[in-house]
Amino acid sequence: MFFLSTSTEDDMDVNHRGGPPGFVRIISPTTLAYPEYSGNRLYQSLGNLMLDPKIGLVFPDYETGDVVYITGTTEILASTDASALLPGSNLAVKITISECRYVKTGLSFRGTKKTPSPYNPLVRTLATEGNIRAALSSTTSSSTSTRQTALLTKKEILTPSIARFTFSVDGGLTYRPGQWIALDFSQELDVGYEHMRDEDPGSLNDDFVRTFTISSNPKAGDGSKEKKFEITIRKVGTVTKFLFQQNERAGLEVGVLGVGGEFKVESARAGEGRNVFVAGGVGVTPLFGQIGGLDLQNGGFVLLWAVRGEDVGLVLDTFKRYPGLGKCAKVFLTGRAVEGELAEMKDEIKAEAEVVERRMMKSDVQYVQAETWYVCAGKGMRKEVTGWLEGQKVVFEDFDY
């Protein structure tokens, strides 16, 4: 990891660049190179370097406090020029060092190394380094030199825009209830670097990495590897639309970048009130893998669930898969009137849970006395609900990044 500084007459830009150990490659004692990723897709640093190739780099070591400062000049490599230097790269920056300074304990603070982000791309070694796998073994752990893949084995359409997908993982995967998984769809969807895309600017240089909550429960429960996992998702963008189009018999494989998160849901202890889970649509999915550990019989857990009327199929499927959950739930159906087949589903849901055909309101949460509130919803609803619960214990997880 390092920080990069560029400047022009009118602009100063300082940005973080990061990756696993070996992210920056040493070409010679005076030359470095690194692959340029899409980041926020603005490429301001590269624009500055095109106008003025001078660059400053800061490499901090947060554990020791030591810092390396480098200044130099850059050459921006694109397309075949980039891949000729760093195979697998569409963009790369080559740096000729002008000056380097090492400052021992130069940082005024210290940091502790955590688990690396699963979003980190694999190390891209120089073409001159020969065998890529051998080069990786000298710069990083074997866990980042190869990645697992997940094979799509089953697709279940629950509503027009929500489906459950089951994947198998060769060699198994370890996860805990409520965690998320990061999947890489770039092999299927990436078309390479593009400077502009006027017809769809939001997808320009997308890395096609997505994070989904794992909605299945690890069967072993003891940390052993699981052969399968499920995600229950809404069709909202390029990747999810692609998934909805897939036939489970077609053999789709996607990269598994990692598993993480600590969104643990608990019911209140007997005689100590109740805990409440507030969900918006598919925001209920972190609960699915944890229902087995909840007390659904003695009033220690309540589910307040806001769902679009068109998505009653998800609600009905949930209550059938998890008997007893409906008795703890209050469902708020929003949007257009529920008619026809959906109305029949709604009647089935009413046999399981309390159903209200309106938006969730402040009074709906204020009347509930809770020890802990769990909130999992879209950004707008989450902000509104957490505002209603100011001063109370609220736990939530988001993917705003």
ABEGO torsion letter per residue (X at the ends): XBBBBBBBAABBBBBBBBEBBGABBBABAABBBBBBBAEAGAGAAAAAAAABABBBBBBBBAAAGBBBBBBBBBBBBBEAAAAAABBGBABBBBBBBABBBBBBGABABBBBBBBBBAABBBBBBBAAAEBAAAAAAAABBAAAABBBBBBBABBBBABAABBBBBBBBBGEBBBBBGBBBBBBAAAAABAEBBABBAABAAABGBAGBBBBBBABBBAAGAGBBBABBBBBBBBABAAAAAAAABBAAAGBBBBBAEBBEBBBBBBBBBGAEBBBBBBBEAAAAAAAAAAAABBAAAGABBBBBBBBAAAAAAAAAAAAABBGAAAABBBBBBEBBBBEAAAAAAAAAAAABBBBBBBBBAAAAAABBBABBBBBBBAAAAAAAAAAABGBBBBBBBAAX
